[in-house]
Amino acid sequence: MYFLEFLKKYKLLGNGFDLAHGLPTSYISFLEFCGKLIPIYKNPEGRPGSLYEQEVLSNWEINKEIKNILEDAYKSRKKEDIIQFKTIYPRLDELYLLIENNIWFNYFDKCDKHGKENWIDFESGISDVIKAIDYVMRKYSISLYDTERNFSDGNTYTLPLEYPKIIGQIKKCKKIYGLEKVTYLAMRDYLLEDLNKLTRALEIYLTEIVGKIDIKKKSPDIEKLFAQNDYKFSRDPMVLNFNYTNTYQKVYLNGYPKYYKKHIDFIHGKADINNTIETNNMVLGIDEYLSKKRRNKNTEFIAFKKYYQRIYKETGSKYKKWINEYYKENPNIEYPVTEEPLTLEPLTLEEIMSYKNDFEKIKKLGELYYKKNNVYIFGHSLDITDKDILRDLMLNDYIYTTIFYHNKEELGKKIANLVKVIGQDELIRRTGGSTKTIKFVPQKKMK
C-alpha cells in the first residue's frame, strides 16, 4: 500500500510569490509607475524625449523593459483634446485617465510610503478612511443624505486623522469643485467610483506592463512541490491564488495538462486586459470592522468590503467546494490518538515497509493518511484581512500547514499575524507536540 496516493495538496500563494520572482507587483511599484507616467501627459509640447529620460527615469530602479515602454510612449505622444497628449499605447492613455484626479491615487500618493510593500497596507489605508467617515457619521448621528459639516475646529471635535485628509481632497476634486456642501451619499459614491477606477488602472499595469516582463527566476521550494511526479501521485492538487496574476501558470505549469489549470482558484479575481471598469473582477477592499450587532444593520459602506466584492464580482470560490468535499468524504473526523506524535511529512516507502507485519497499524495509518491534507503557503503575510479564508484552511486537525518565510524578520511578522487570525492558544497547540499541524520553513534561495 502506498499512502502517498491518498494525499491531497493545497497551495496558497500571496503577493510575495510574485515579488520573489522579480515582478514589481507591490503597491509601491504601481504608485511609482503611475508617477513616471503622469509627466508624459503633463510635460510641455515639444519637450525632447532625452529630458524625460534624464529627469524622470534615470534614477528609477525598475525593469528595463518597463522604462522602454515609457520612453516609447513619451516620444510618440501627440496633442489631443481629451487628454493633453495621446501615445502609441492606448492602454497607457486609459490608465492615465483613470488616475487623473482620482481621489484614492492622490491620497496614497501623498501618504507616508515607509514600509508599504504589499497590498495589505493599501487595503489598510482604505479601511482607515472608511472607518473614519463611518465614525463621524455614528458619533454625530449623520445620515447619508446629510451634508458634510465643517469640523475644522479641532478644539471642539476629536476626529480620526484620516477624516479631514480625505474630506479636504474630495472638496478639491473637479467632480464636486465649487459646491459649498457635499452629502455623505455623494462622498461615499465618489470614493467607490474612484476605487473601481484605481482597480482597473492596477489591472492595466499588471497585464500590459508587468505581464510583459520575462520571468527568469524559479523557487526550488515551489518547483519541488509542483513537480510532475507530484501531480502523478497527488489527488486533485489545488492552488488558492491571492494574486491577480498568472505567474504560477506561466512558470510552473508550462507543459502540464490543462486539467491542472482548472484547479486554480483566483480568490481575489484575475487581471484581464480585455476587461472594463464594469467587468473587472479584481477584489480590492477591506476586512469587516463592525461588531456582530452592527454589521447586519449598518450596510452603508458594504461595497468596500472584501466578502461583498467577492460575491458581487463573482470571483473564485472553489476553495469552499474543496473544503466541503473534504468534510463530505470524512464526516466523522476526530483527532487520531497514536503512540507517537504525528509528523507533517508523508511516510517514506521504507517506513511503510517496516510495518509489513503489523496489519492493524497499516490499516490505521492508511485511514489517517487518506484523511490527511497539506496546505503550503508561499508569499502570504497571513494578515487578518484574509482571516476567514485562513481559518477555514488551518483550523482542522487533518490539515497540515507548511508556511514558507524569507527571513527571520518576516517569520516574526507571520507569527504575530497568525495570533490575530487563529488566536494564541490555537497557535501554540498547532506548532508543537502531538497536536502539531503548522510548521514554518525557510525559503530556499531563488535560482
C-alpha positions as CSV (number, residue, x, y, z in Angstrom):
1,M,0.0,0.0,0.0
2,Y,1.4,3.4,-1.0
3,F,-0.2,6.0,1.3
4,L,1.0,9.0,-0.7
5,E,-1.6,8.1,-3.4
6,F,-4.3,9.2,-1.0
7,L,-2.7,12.5,-0.2
8,K,-4.2,15.8,-1.2
9,K,-2.2,19.0,-1.5
10,Y,-3.4,22.6,-1.5
11,K,-1.1,25.6,-2.3
12,L,-1.8,29.1,-1.1
13,L,0.0,31.9,-3.0
14,G,0.3,35.5,-1.9
15,N,1.8,38.6,-3.4
16,G,5.2,37.6,-2.0
17,F,5.1,34.9,-4.6
18,D,5.3,37.4,-7.5
19,L,7.8,39.5,-5.7
20,A,10.1,36.5,-5.2
21,H,10.0,36.0,-9.0
22,G,11.3,39.6,-9.6
23,L,8.0,41.1,-10.6
24,P,7.2,44.7,-9.5
25,T,3.7,43.9,-8.3
26,S,3.8,45.7,-5.0
27,Y,1.6,48.7,-4.2
28,I,4.8,50.9,-4.1
29,S,5.8,49.8,-7.6
30,F,2.4,50.6,-9.0
31,L,2.4,54.1,-7.5
32,E,5.9,54.7,-8.7
33,F,5.0,53.7,-12.3
34,C,2.0,56.0,-12.2
35,G,4.2,58.8,-11.0
36,K,6.5,58.3,-14.0
37,L,3.6,58.0,-16.4
38,I,2.0,61.4,-15.5
39,P,4.8,63.6,-16.9
40,I,4.1,62.0,-20.3
41,Y,0.7,63.7,-20.4
42,K,1.6,66.8,-18.4
43,N,5.0,67.9,-19.8
44,P,5.1,70.8,-22.3
45,E,4.6,70.0,-26.0
46,G,7.9,69.8,-28.0
47,R,10.0,68.8,-24.9
48,P,12.7,66.4,-26.2
49,G,12.4,62.8,-25.0
50,S,16.0,62.8,-23.8
51,L,15.0,65.2,-21.0
52,Y,12.1,62.9,-19.9
53,E,14.6,60.0,-19.7
54,Q,17.2,62.1,-17.7
55,E,14.8,63.8,-15.4
56,V,12.2,61.1,-14.8
57,L,13.6,57.7,-15.5
58,S,17.3,57.9,-14.8
59,N,17.5,57.1,-11.1
60,W,14.5,54.7,-11.1
61,E,15.4,51.2,-10.2
62,I,13.0,49.2,-12.3
63,N,13.0,46.6,-15.1
64,K,14.5,48.0,-18.3
65,E,11.5,46.7,-20.3
66,I,9.2,49.0,-18.4
67,K,11.5,52.0,-18.9
68,N,11.5,51.3,-22.7
69,I,7.7,51.3,-22.8
70,L,7.5,54.7,-21.1
71,E,10.3,56.1,-23.3
72,D,8.4,55.0,-26.4
73,A,5.2,56.4,-25.1
74,Y,6.8,59.8,-24.4
75,K,8.5,60.0,-27.8
76,S,5.2,59.0,-29.7
77,R,2.9,61.4,-27.9
78,K,0.6,63.7,-29.9
79,K,-1.6,66.6,-28.8
80,E,-5.2,65.5,-28.2
81,D,-8.4,67.2,-27.0
82,I,-9.5,64.6,-24.4
83,I,-6.1,64.4,-22.7
84,Q,-3.2,66.7,-23.2
85,F,-1.3,64.0,-25.1
86,K,-2.0,60.6,-26.7
87,T,0.6,57.9,-27.3
88,I,1.0,54.7,-29.3
89,Y,-0.1,52.8,-26.3
90,P,-3.9,53.1,-25.9
91,R,-3.9,51.2,-22.6
92,L,-1.5,53.7,-21.1
93,D,-3.7,56.5,-22.2
94,E,-6.6,54.7,-20.5
95,L,-4.6,54.2,-17.3
96,Y,-3.7,57.9,-17.1
97,L,-7.4,58.9,-17.4
98,L,-8.2,56.5,-14.6
99,I,-5.7,58.0,-12.2
100,E,-6.1,61.7,-13.2
101,N,-7.9,63.5,-10.3
102,N,-8.5,60.1,-8.7
103,I,-9.2,60.6,-5.0
104,W,-7.5,57.3,-3.9
105,F,-4.5,57.8,-6.1
106,N,-4.0,61.3,-4.8
107,Y,-4.5,60.2,-1.3
108,F,-2.0,57.3,-1.4
109,D,0.5,59.3,-3.4
110,K,0.7,61.7,-0.6
111,C,0.8,59.1,2.2
112,D,3.9,58.1,4.1
113,K,5.3,55.2,2.0
114,H,7.6,53.9,4.6
115,G,7.2,50.1,4.8
116,K,4.3,49.9,2.4
117,E,5.4,46.9,0.4
118,N,2.3,44.9,-0.3
119,W,-1.5,45.0,-0.9
120,I,-2.2,44.7,2.8
121,D,-1.1,48.2,3.5
122,F,-3.2,49.5,0.6
123,E,-6.2,47.8,2.0
124,S,-5.5,49.1,5.5
125,G,-5.3,52.6,4.1
126,I,-8.8,52.3,2.5
127,S,-10.0,50.8,5.8
128,D,-8.7,53.8,7.7
129,V,-10.6,56.2,5.5
130,I,-13.9,54.3,5.5
131,K,-13.8,53.8,9.3
132,A,-13.0,57.5,9.8
133,I,-16.1,58.6,7.8
134,D,-18.2,55.9,9.5
135,Y,-17.0,57.0,12.9
136,V,-18.0,60.7,12.3
137,M,-21.4,59.6,11.0
138,R,-22.1,57.5,14.0
139,K,-20.7,59.9,16.6
140,Y,-22.7,62.9,15.3
141,S,-25.8,61.0,14.2
142,I,-25.3,61.8,10.5
143,S,-27.2,60.0,7.7
144,L,-26.0,59.5,4.1
145,Y,-28.3,62.3,3.0
146,D,-26.9,64.9,5.4
147,T,-24.3,67.4,4.2
148,E,-20.8,67.3,5.4
149,R,-20.3,69.6,8.3
150,N,-17.4,72.0,9.0
151,F,-15.4,70.1,11.5
152,S,-12.4,72.4,11.2
153,D,-12.5,73.4,14.8
154,G,-10.1,70.9,16.3
155,N,-10.8,72.1,19.9
156,T,-14.4,71.2,19.6
157,Y,-14.3,67.9,17.7
158,T,-12.0,65.0,18.1
159,L,-11.8,63.3,14.6
160,P,-9.8,60.4,13.3
161,L,-6.8,61.6,11.4
162,E,-7.9,60.3,8.0
163,Y,-11.2,62.1,8.0
164,P,-10.0,65.7,7.4
165,K,-7.4,64.4,4.9
166,I,-9.9,62.7,2.7
167,I,-12.6,65.3,3.0
168,G,-10.2,68.0,2.0
169,Q,-9.2,66.1,-1.1
170,I,-12.8,65.4,-2.0
171,K,-13.8,69.0,-1.9
172,K,-10.9,69.9,-4.2
173,C,-11.8,67.4,-6.9
174,K,-13.2,68.6,-10.1
175,K,-16.3,66.5,-9.8
176,I,-17.7,68.5,-6.9
177,Y,-15.5,71.6,-7.2
178,G,-17.3,74.8,-6.4
179,L,-20.0,73.1,-4.2
180,E,-20.3,74.6,-0.8
181,K,-21.9,71.4,0.7
182,V,-21.4,67.8,-0.1
183,T,-23.7,65.0,1.1
184,Y,-22.2,61.8,2.7
185,L,-24.0,59.8,0.0
186,A,-22.2,61.7,-2.8
187,M,-19.0,61.3,-0.8
188,R,-19.4,57.5,-0.5
189,D,-20.4,57.0,-4.1
190,Y,-17.4,59.1,-5.3
191,L,-15.0,57.1,-3.2
192,L,-16.4,53.9,-4.6
193,E,-16.3,55.1,-8.2
194,D,-12.7,56.1,-7.9
195,L,-11.8,52.9,-6.1
196,N,-13.2,51.0,-9.1
197,K,-11.2,53.2,-11.5
198,L,-8.0,52.7,-9.5
199,T,-8.6,48.9,-9.5
200,R,-8.9,49.0,-13.3
201,A,-5.7,51.0,-13.6
202,L,-4.0,48.4,-11.5
203,E,-5.3,45.7,-13.8
204,I,-3.8,47.5,-16.8
205,Y,-0.5,47.9,-15.0
206,L,-0.3,44.2,-14.1
207,T,-1.3,42.9,-17.6
208,E,0.2,45.4,-20.0
209,I,3.4,46.3,-18.1
210,V,4.3,43.6,-15.5
211,G,2.9,40.9,-17.8
212,K,5.4,41.8,-20.5
213,I,8.4,41.0,-18.2
214,D,10.3,37.8,-18.9
215,I,10.5,35.9,-15.7
216,K,13.9,34.5,-15.1
217,K,13.7,33.2,-11.5
218,K,12.3,29.9,-10.1
219,S,11.8,28.8,-6.5
220,P,13.3,25.4,-5.7
221,D,10.6,25.0,-3.0
222,I,7.8,25.6,-5.4
223,E,9.4,23.6,-8.1
224,K,9.7,20.6,-5.8
225,L,6.0,21.0,-4.7
226,F,4.7,21.3,-8.2
227,A,7.0,18.7,-9.8
228,Q,5.3,16.5,-12.4
229,N,5.6,13.3,-10.3
230,D,3.8,15.3,-7.5
231,Y,0.8,15.6,-9.8
232,K,1.1,11.9,-10.6
233,F,0.6,10.8,-7.0
234,S,-1.4,13.6,-5.5
235,R,-5.1,13.6,-5.9
236,D,-6.5,16.8,-7.4
237,P,-3.7,19.2,-6.5
238,M,-5.3,22.7,-6.0
239,V,-3.9,26.2,-5.8
240,L,-5.6,29.1,-3.9
241,N,-4.1,32.2,-5.6
242,F,-4.5,35.6,-3.8
243,N,-2.7,37.3,-6.6
244,Y,-4.4,38.8,-9.8
245,T,-1.6,37.5,-12.0
246,N,-0.9,34.2,-13.7
247,T,2.8,33.9,-12.7
248,Y,2.2,30.4,-11.3
249,Q,0.8,29.0,-14.5
250,K,3.5,30.7,-16.7
251,V,6.4,29.4,-14.6
252,Y,5.4,26.1,-13.1
253,L,2.5,24.7,-15.2
254,N,4.1,25.1,-18.6
255,G,3.8,21.8,-20.3
256,Y,1.4,20.2,-17.8
257,P,-2.0,19.1,-18.8
258,K,-4.7,21.8,-18.9
259,Y,-6.6,19.7,-16.4
260,Y,-4.5,21.1,-13.6
261,K,-5.0,24.7,-14.7
262,K,-8.7,24.2,-13.8
263,H,-7.7,23.6,-10.2
264,I,-6.6,27.2,-9.5
265,D,-8.9,29.5,-7.5
266,F,-8.3,33.2,-8.1
267,I,-10.0,34.2,-4.8
268,H,-9.4,37.9,-5.4
269,G,-10.1,37.8,-9.2
270,K,-7.8,37.7,-12.2
271,A,-6.4,40.5,-14.2
272,D,-7.5,40.6,-17.8
273,I,-6.7,43.4,-20.2
274,N,-9.9,42.8,-22.1
275,N,-12.0,43.9,-19.1
276,T,-13.6,47.3,-18.4
277,I,-14.3,49.1,-15.2
278,E,-17.7,47.3,-15.2
279,T,-16.4,43.8,-16.0
280,N,-13.2,43.9,-13.8
281,N,-13.5,41.3,-11.1
282,M,-10.4,42.1,-9.0
283,V,-11.2,42.4,-5.3
284,L,-9.5,45.4,-3.6
285,G,-11.3,46.0,-0.4
286,I,-11.3,45.9,3.4
287,D,-11.9,43.4,6.2
288,E,-15.1,43.5,8.2
289,Y,-14.6,46.1,11.0
290,L,-18.1,46.3,12.6
291,S,-19.3,44.4,15.6
292,K,-21.7,41.5,15.1
293,K,-24.6,43.6,16.1
294,R,-23.8,46.4,13.7
295,R,-22.6,44.5,10.6
296,N,-26.0,43.2,9.6
297,K,-27.7,46.5,10.2
298,N,-25.3,49.2,9.0
299,T,-24.5,48.4,5.4
300,E,-23.7,51.9,4.1
301,F,-20.1,51.0,3.3
302,I,-20.6,47.3,2.4
303,A,-19.4,47.8,-1.2
304,F,-15.9,48.4,0.1
305,K,-15.7,45.1,1.9
306,K,-13.9,42.1,0.5
307,Y,-16.6,39.5,1.2
308,Y,-19.1,41.7,-0.6
309,Q,-16.8,42.2,-3.6
310,R,-16.2,38.5,-3.9
311,I,-19.9,37.9,-4.1
312,Y,-20.7,40.9,-6.3
313,K,-17.8,40.3,-8.7
314,E,-18.3,36.6,-8.7
315,T,-14.7,35.8,-8.1
316,G,-13.3,32.3,-7.5
317,S,-14.8,30.4,-4.6
318,K,-13.6,26.9,-5.5
319,Y,-11.8,26.6,-2.2
320,K,-15.2,26.4,-0.5
321,K,-16.1,23.4,-2.6
322,W,-12.7,21.8,-1.9
323,I,-13.4,22.1,1.9
324,N,-16.9,20.9,1.6
325,E,-15.8,17.8,-0.4
326,Y,-13.2,17.1,2.3
327,Y,-15.7,17.1,5.1
328,K,-18.2,15.1,3.0
329,E,-15.6,12.4,2.5
330,N,-14.7,12.5,6.2
331,P,-17.9,13.1,8.1
332,N,-16.8,11.7,11.5
333,I,-13.3,13.3,11.8
334,E,-11.7,13.1,15.2
335,Y,-8.1,13.8,16.1
336,P,-6.3,10.4,15.9
337,V,-4.6,9.0,19.0
338,T,-1.3,7.4,18.1
339,E,1.6,6.0,20.1
340,E,4.0,8.6,18.6
341,P,3.5,12.3,17.7
342,L,2.1,12.8,14.2
343,T,4.6,14.4,11.7
344,L,3.9,16.8,8.9
345,E,5.6,14.7,6.4
346,P,4.2,11.7,4.4
347,L,5.6,8.3,5.2
348,T,8.5,7.1,3.2
349,L,8.4,3.7,1.5
350,E,10.9,2.4,4.0
351,E,8.7,3.4,6.9
352,I,5.7,1.8,5.3
353,M,7.6,-1.5,4.7
354,S,8.7,-1.5,8.4
355,Y,5.1,-2.1,9.3
356,K,4.6,-5.0,6.9
357,N,3.8,-7.5,9.7
358,D,1.5,-5.1,11.7
359,F,-1.7,-5.2,9.6
360,E,-3.7,-3.2,12.2
361,K,-1.2,-0.4,12.2
362,I,-1.0,-0.4,8.4
363,K,-4.8,-0.1,8.3
364,K,-4.8,2.7,10.9
365,L,-2.1,4.7,9.1
366,G,-3.9,4.2,5.8
367,E,-7.1,5.7,7.2
368,L,-5.1,8.6,8.7
369,Y,-3.3,9.5,5.5
370,Y,-6.4,9.1,3.5
371,K,-7.9,11.9,5.5
372,K,-4.7,14.0,5.7
373,N,-4.4,17.2,3.6
374,N,-1.4,19.5,3.2
375,V,-1.5,23.3,2.7
376,Y,1.6,25.1,1.5
377,I,1.7,28.8,2.0
378,F,4.1,30.9,-0.1
379,G,4.4,34.7,-0.1
380,H,1.3,35.5,2.0
381,S,1.7,37.7,5.0
382,L,-1.2,35.9,6.9
383,D,-2.7,39.3,7.7
384,I,-6.1,39.5,9.4
385,T,-7.7,40.9,6.2
386,D,-7.9,37.3,4.9
387,K,-8.8,35.8,8.3
388,D,-12.0,34.0,7.2
389,I,-10.2,32.0,4.5
390,L,-7.1,31.2,6.5
391,R,-9.2,29.9,9.4
392,D,-11.1,27.7,7.1
393,L,-7.9,26.1,5.9
394,M,-5.9,25.9,9.1
395,L,-8.3,25.1,11.9
396,N,-8.6,21.4,11.2
397,D,-6.6,18.6,12.8
398,Y,-6.2,16.7,9.5
399,I,-4.9,19.7,7.5
400,Y,-1.2,20.2,7.9
401,T,0.1,23.6,7.0
402,T,3.6,24.5,5.9
403,I,4.4,28.2,5.8
404,F,7.5,29.4,3.9
405,Y,9.3,32.5,5.1
406,H,12.0,34.7,3.6
407,N,14.0,35.7,6.7
408,K,13.7,35.8,10.5
409,E,12.1,39.3,10.5
410,E,9.4,38.0,8.2
411,L,8.9,34.9,10.3
412,G,8.3,37.1,13.3
413,K,5.6,39.1,11.5
414,K,3.9,35.9,10.3
415,I,3.8,34.5,13.8
416,A,2.3,37.8,15.1
417,N,-0.3,37.9,12.3
418,L,-1.3,34.3,13.0
419,V,-2.1,35.1,16.6
420,K,-4.6,37.6,15.3
421,V,-6.0,35.1,12.8
422,I,-6.4,31.9,14.9
423,G,-5.6,33.1,18.4
424,Q,-2.7,32.4,20.8
425,D,-3.9,29.2,22.2
426,E,-4.6,27.6,18.8
427,L,-1.2,28.7,17.5
428,I,0.6,27.2,20.5
429,R,-1.3,23.9,20.2
430,R,-0.7,23.6,16.5
431,T,3.0,24.4,16.4
432,G,4.3,21.7,18.9
433,G,3.9,18.3,20.4
434,S,1.5,15.6,19.2
435,T,-1.1,18.2,18.1
436,K,1.3,19.9,15.7
437,T,-0.3,20.8,12.4
438,I,1.6,24.0,11.5
439,K,5.3,24.4,10.7
440,F,7.5,27.2,9.4
441,V,10.1,26.5,6.8
442,P,12.8,28.9,5.4
443,Q,12.6,29.5,1.7
444,K,15.5,28.3,-0.4
445,K,17.3,30.9,-2.5
446,M,15.7,31.6,-5.9
447,K,17.6,30.1,-8.8
